[in-house]
């Protein structure tokens, strides 16, 4: 198990380094999503988990996202949560091997802050448990907006996880 994690990390590092020239980032510098134009499509290896609206930490929010809309699953675009300083609100992506299924970052969670993990919304505990945690390749179709993320978060900074995201993106917006 540990060996496969090392292989994934090496593959991701090699992918990130190899992609620097196509994104305009100087060779050897840290790759940064802000350097990629919003129309650029990018394939990334990410850790995914799943959540549902009936989990104890989500019950207070019912079936609402952090942007105030209903969690989406059966529509053309499904809801997903992430650290908005890494994947800003509005980011749209597809998981390789799931053609026709598009996800949009419209939610966040305290456990996601500081991590490269994306939490996929599932409408039931059974679907959530069936997904579990998986490392997948995603194709970013459209990067979201750091400015919009910052504007949504600015009045919520009394919560430490929100404050961390806000501080991390305020210079990006």
C-alpha positions in Angstrom: 0.0 0.0 0.0 2.8 2.5 0.9 4.6 1.7 -2.3 1.6 2.7 -4.4 1.3 6.0 -2.5 5.0 6.7 -3.3 4.4 5.9 -7.0 1.4 8.3 -7.1 3.5 11.0 -5.4 6.4 10.5 -7.8 4.0 10.5 -10.8 2.3 13.6 -9.7 5.6 15.4 -9.1 6.8 14.4 -12.5 3.5 15.5 -14.1 3.7 18.9 -12.3 7.3 19.5 -13.4 6.6 18.4 -17.0 3.6 20.7 -17.2 5.5 23.8 -16.1 6.5 24.7 -19.6 3.0 24.5 -21.0 1.6 26.8 -18.2 4.2 29.5 -18.5 5.6 28.8 -15.0 9.4 29.1 -14.9 11.2 25.7 -14.8 11.9 24.7 -11.2 9.4 27.0 -9.6 6.4 25.8 -7.6 3.5 25.1 -9.9 0.6 27.4 -9.0 -3.0 27.2 -10.3 -3.2 31.0 -10.5 -0.7 31.0 -13.3 -2.9 29.0 -15.6 -5.4 31.0 -17.7 -9.0 30.3 -16.7 -9.7 28.9 -20.1 -6.9 26.3 -19.9 -7.8 22.7 -19.3 -5.6 20.8 -16.9 -5.4 17.2 -15.8 -4.5 16.6 -12.1 -4.2 13.6 -9.8 -6.3 14.3 -6.7 -7.6 12.6 -3.6 -11.4 12.4 -3.5 -13.8 11.6 -0.7 -17.6 11.7 -0.5 -20.1 13.4 1.7 -23.9 13.6 2.0 -26.3 16.1 3.5 -27.4 13.7 6.3 -23.9 13.5 7.9 -23.9 15.0 11.4 -21.6 17.9 10.4 -23.9 18.8 7.5 -27.3 18.5 9.1 -27.3 22.2 10.2 -27.0 23.2 6.5 -29.6 20.7 5.2 -29.2 20.3 1.5 -27.6 23.7 1.0 -24.1 24.5 -0.3 -21.8 27.2 1.0 -23.0 29.5 -1.8 -26.6 29.0 -0.7 -27.8 26.8 -3.6 -29.2 23.3 -3.3 -26.7 20.5 -3.4 -26.8 19.0 -6.9 -26.5 15.4 -8.0 -29.1 14.6 -10.6 -28.7 17.7 -12.6 -26.2 18.1 -15.4 -23.6 19.3 -12.9 -22.9 17.8 -9.5 -21.8 19.6 -6.3 -18.3 19.2 -4.8 -16.5 20.7 -1.9 -12.9 21.8 -1.6 -10.5 24.2 0.0 -11.4 27.4 -2.0 -7.8 28.6 -1.9 -6.8 25.6 -4.0 -10.0 25.1 -6.0 -11.9 28.4 -6.1 -15.7 28.4 -6.1 -17.1 27.8 -9.6 -14.2 25.4 -10.6 -15.7 22.7 -12.9 -14.1 19.4 -13.6 -14.7 15.9 -14.8 -13.2 12.6 -13.4 -11.4 10.5 -16.0 -13.5 7.4 -16.7 -16.8 9.2 -15.9 -17.7 10.8 -19.2 -20.7 13.2 -19.1 -20.5 13.8 -15.4 -19.3 17.3 -14.4 -18.7 18.5 -10.9 -18.6 22.1 -9.7 -17.0 23.4 -6.5 -19.9 25.1 -4.7 -19.2 24.0 -1.1 -16.3 23.7 1.4 -15.7 21.8 4.6 -13.4 22.4 7.6 -11.7 19.0 7.1 -10.7 20.1 3.5 -8.8 23.3 4.4 -5.1 23.0 3.7 -5.6 19.8 1.7 -5.8 19.0 -2.0 -8.8 16.7 -1.4 -12.1 17.2 -3.2 -15.2 16.0 -1.5 -17.9 14.8 -3.9 -21.5 15.2 -3.0 -23.6 12.0 -2.9 -27.4 12.0 -2.3 -27.3 9.0 0.2 -25.1 7.4 2.7 -25.0 4.2 0.6 -23.6 6.2 -2.4 -21.2 8.1 -0.1 -19.9 4.8 1.4 -19.7 3.2 -2.0 -17.4 6.0 -3.2 -15.2 6.0 -0.1 -11.9 7.6 -0.7 -10.2 7.4 -4.1 -7.2 8.9 -5.9 -8.4 9.9 -9.3 -7.4 12.0 -12.3 -9.5 15.0 -13.0 -9.7 17.3 -16.0 -10.3 20.9 -15.0 -12.8 22.3 -17.5 -12.9 25.8 -16.0 -11.1 27.4 -13.0 -13.4 29.2 -10.6 -13.0 32.7 -9.2 -10.8 33.6 -6.3 -12.5 37.0 -6.2 -15.9 35.4 -5.8 -14.5 33.0 -3.2 -13.0 35.9 -1.2 -16.3 37.8 -1.4 -18.3 34.9 -0.1 -15.8 34.1 2.7 -15.1 37.6 4.0 -18.1 37.8 6.3 -17.5 34.2 7.7 -14.0 34.6 9.0 -15.0 34.1 12.6 -14.6 30.4 11.8 -10.9 29.4 11.8 -11.2 27.2 8.7 -12.8 29.9 6.8 -10.3 32.5 8.0 -7.5 30.2 6.7 -9.0 29.9 3.3 -9.7 33.7 3.2 -6.1 34.6 4.2 -4.7 32.2 1.6 -6.7 33.7 -1.3 -6.9 37.4 -0.5 -3.7 38.0 -2.4 -4.8 35.8 -5.3 -8.0 37.7 -5.9 
